[in-house]
Amino acid sequence: MSKWRENRFFSATLETSSFGDSDASFAGSLSMAYSSTNNFFLIDNSNALAVYDLFKSNLLTWLPHNGNNINHLCLLPNNLLLSIGDDDNSNPVVKIWNLLKLDKLAKSPALARSNKILLGNRAFPVTAVAVLDNLTQLAIGLENGVVLLLRGDISKDRFARQKIIHEGSESISALGFSVDDKKNVTLFISTVSNIFTCNTTTSGKEMPVRLLDELGCDYGCAIMDGSEKNQVFIVGRNEVGFYLAFI
């Protein structure tokens, strides 16, 4: 008679937060999960964020948006984390966190900066975000079809005034920056129906947005890939196994 054999490939251990008595307990069911080369990012249904460092076996847990919704996470160079979520009035807020510097009073990573994302006095949900590798440009796509460009050192409180570089009738589904050998910066802008590009190399001299393709992509179906100086914008389409790469 054949028998089942049980093999244990790993052991499970309970990790506790580096903040010890942090007000953000992470015990609810998961609502979102992200990963990077060195970290896991987990969000539970109470909007607590847990960041687990795979190499240091270090766990950080806190409420980045005071228990309100967390809509986007993006790990940046220099161990910075960008989060976009809601404030108490449902306005979208972008925050930059320094994962290497702890704020013991707030029981969280140090908050490097925080900005509301508003058009005049109106708020629209953020649907896409992209950050230039040298942390000098931040692009934010909104549900109403607007793309905002913010310049400055995004790791510090040095943003220039935000500028609208694209206005359309469709929600922005994806954004991505690419830098060529001559250090020209191109921002890819995708909606469900179209893909556009915009040269954002020089402040105040952004080139007009041009149409690149009359087929776009759905939310979460695009990614920047490649080396630092040869990145491509890859989009997935509804056709099985079909994707396009734009340089």
C-alpha positions in Angstrom: 0.0 0.0 0.0 1.4 3.4 -1.0 1.9 6.0 1.7 2.0 9.8 1.6 5.3 11.3 2.7 5.4 14.8 4.3 8.5 16.9 3.5 9.0 20.2 5.3 10.7 22.7 3.1 10.6 25.6 5.4 9.5 26.5 9.0 7.0 29.1 10.0 7.9 31.6 12.7 6.0 34.5 14.1 7.6 37.9 13.5 7.1 40.9 15.6 7.3 44.5 14.6 10.5 46.5 15.1 8.4 49.1 16.9 7.4 46.6 19.6 4.5 48.6 21.0 3.3 50.0 17.7 -0.3 50.9 17.5 -0.6 49.1 14.2 -1.2 45.5 14.8 -1.2 43.2 11.7 -3.7 40.5 12.4 -6.5 41.0 9.9 -6.9 39.3 6.5 -4.7 40.4 3.7 -6.2 42.9 1.2 -3.0 43.6 -0.9 0.5 42.2 -1.3 3.5 43.5 -3.1 7.1 42.3 -3.4 10.5 43.6 -4.5 14.0 42.0 -4.6 14.5 42.5 -0.8 11.1 43.1 0.7 7.5 41.9 1.1 4.8 44.5 1.5 1.5 43.4 3.0 -1.6 45.4 3.7 -4.4 44.0 5.8 -8.1 45.0 5.9 -7.5 47.6 8.6 -5.0 49.3 6.2 -2.0 48.5 8.3 1.2 48.1 6.3 3.8 45.5 7.1 7.2 45.6 5.4 9.4 42.5 5.8 13.1 42.7 4.9 14.1 39.3 3.6 17.8 39.8 4.3 17.6 41.4 7.8 14.5 39.4 8.8 13.1 42.7 10.0 9.4 43.6 10.2 8.0 47.1 10.2 4.3 47.6 10.8 2.4 50.9 10.9 -0.6 52.9 9.6 0.8 55.0 6.8 -2.5 56.8 6.1 -4.0 56.7 9.6 -6.1 53.6 8.8 -7.5 55.1 5.6 -7.2 53.4 2.2 -3.8 52.7 0.7 -4.1 52.7 -3.0 -0.5 52.6 -4.3 2.9 51.5 -3.1 6.2 52.0 -4.9 9.7 51.1 -3.5 12.2 53.8 -4.5 16.0 53.9 -4.5 17.8 54.6 -1.2 15.3 52.5 0.8 12.5 55.0 0.3 8.9 54.0 0.0 6.2 56.0 -1.7 2.6 55.4 -0.6 -0.5 57.0 -2.0 -3.7 56.8 0.1 -6.6 58.8 1.5 -6.7 61.4 4.3 -9.6 61.7 6.7 -11.5 63.7 4.1 -10.9 61.2 1.3 -8.4 63.4 -0.5 -5.5 61.5 -2.1 -2.1 62.0 -0.3 1.3 61.0 -1.5 3.9 60.2 1.3 7.6 59.3 1.1 8.9 57.1 3.9 12.5 56.5 4.8 12.7 52.8 5.7 16.2 53.1 7.2 15.2 55.9 9.7 12.7 55.2 12.4 10.5 57.8 14.1 10.2 56.3 17.6 7.5 58.9 18.6 5.3 58.1 15.6 6.2 54.4 15.8 6.8 54.3 12.1 9.6 54.9 9.5 10.5 58.5 9.2 8.1 60.5 7.0 10.2 62.5 4.5 7.4 64.4 2.9 3.6 64.5 2.5 1.5 66.2 -0.2 -2.2 66.3 -1.0 -3.0 65.7 -4.7 -5.7 68.2 -5.7 -6.8 69.9 -8.9 -7.8 73.3 -7.6 -10.0 72.3 -4.6 -11.2 69.1 -6.2 -9.9 65.6 -5.5 -9.8 62.7 -8.0 -8.7 59.1 -7.3 -5.1 58.3 -8.3 -5.0 55.5 -10.8 -1.3 55.4 -11.8 2.1 56.6 -10.6 5.7 56.7 -11.9 9.0 57.9 -10.3 12.1 58.8 -12.2 15.1 56.7 -11.0 17.1 59.8 -9.8 14.0 60.9 -7.8 13.7 64.3 -9.5 10.3 63.7 -11.3 7.1 62.2 -10.1 4.2 61.6 -12.4 0.7 60.9 -11.1 -2.3 59.8 -13.2 -5.8 60.5 -12.2 -9.2 58.9 -12.8 -10.4 62.0 -14.7 -7.7 61.6 -17.4 -5.2 64.2 -16.0 -1.5 63.5 -15.6 0.4 65.7 -13.1 4.2 66.1 -13.1 6.0 67.2 -10.0 9.7 68.1 -10.0 12.3 68.4 -7.3 14.0 66.1 -4.9 11.1 63.9 -3.9 13.0 62.4 -1.0 12.8 65.8 0.7 10.3 68.6 1.0 11.4 70.3 -2.2 8.7 69.8 -4.8 8.1 72.5 -7.3 4.5 73.3 -8.1 2.7 70.5 -9.8 2.0 70.9 -13.5 -0.6 69.3 -15.7 1.1 67.8 -18.8 -1.9 65.8 -20.1 -5.6 66.1 -20.1 -7.8 63.5 -21.6 -11.3 62.0 -21.4 -10.2 58.5 -20.2 -8.7 57.4 -16.9 -5.0 56.9 -16.8 -4.2 53.2 -16.5 -0.3 53.2 -16.5 2.7 55.5 -16.4 6.4 54.9 -16.9 9.6 56.9 -17.3 12.4 56.0 -19.7 15.9 57.6 -20.1 17.9 57.3 -23.2 21.7 57.4 -23.7 21.6 61.2 -24.1 19.7 61.5 -20.8 16.4 62.5 -22.6 13.5 61.6 -20.3 10.3 60.2 -21.8 7.1 59.7 -19.9 4.8 56.9 -21.3 1.1 57.5 -20.6 -1.5 54.8 -21.1 -5.2 54.7 -21.0 -7.4 51.8 -21.9 -7.6 53.0 -25.5 -4.4 54.9 -26.2 -0.7 55.2 -25.4 1.0 58.6 -25.4 4.5 59.9 -24.8 5.8 63.2 -23.4 9.4 64.5 -23.3 9.9 65.8 -19.7 13.6 66.3 -19.9 13.7 70.1 -19.2 11.6 71.9 -16.6 9.2 74.3 -18.2 9.9 73.0 -21.7 8.0 69.8 -21.7 7.2 68.7 -25.3 3.6 68.3 -26.4 2.1 64.9 -25.7 2.1 62.7 -28.8 0.0 59.7 -29.7 2.1 56.5 -29.8 -0.5 53.8 -30.2 -4.3 53.6 -30.6 -4.5 50.6 -28.3 -3.8 51.1 -24.6 -3.9 48.7 -21.7 -6.0 48.0 -18.6 -5.0 48.9 -15.0 -2.0 46.9 -13.8 -1.1 45.7 -17.3 2.0 47.7 -18.0 5.6 47.7 -16.6 8.9 49.4 -17.3 11.6 46.8 -18.0 15.3 46.7 -19.0 18.5 48.2 -18.0 18.8 51.7 -16.5 19.7 53.2 -19.9 17.6 51.0 -22.1 14.2 50.8 -20.5 11.1 49.7 -22.5 7.4 50.2 -21.7 5.8 46.7 -21.9 2.0 46.5 -22.0 -0.2 43.4 -21.9 -3.4 43.1 -23.9 -6.5 41.0 -23.5 -5.3 38.7 -26.3 -3.7 35.6 -24.6 0.0 36.0 -24.5 0.0 39.2 -26.5 2.1 42.1 -25.4 4.0 45.1 -26.9 7.2 46.7 -26.0 7.8 50.4 -26.7 11.3 51.9 -26.6 
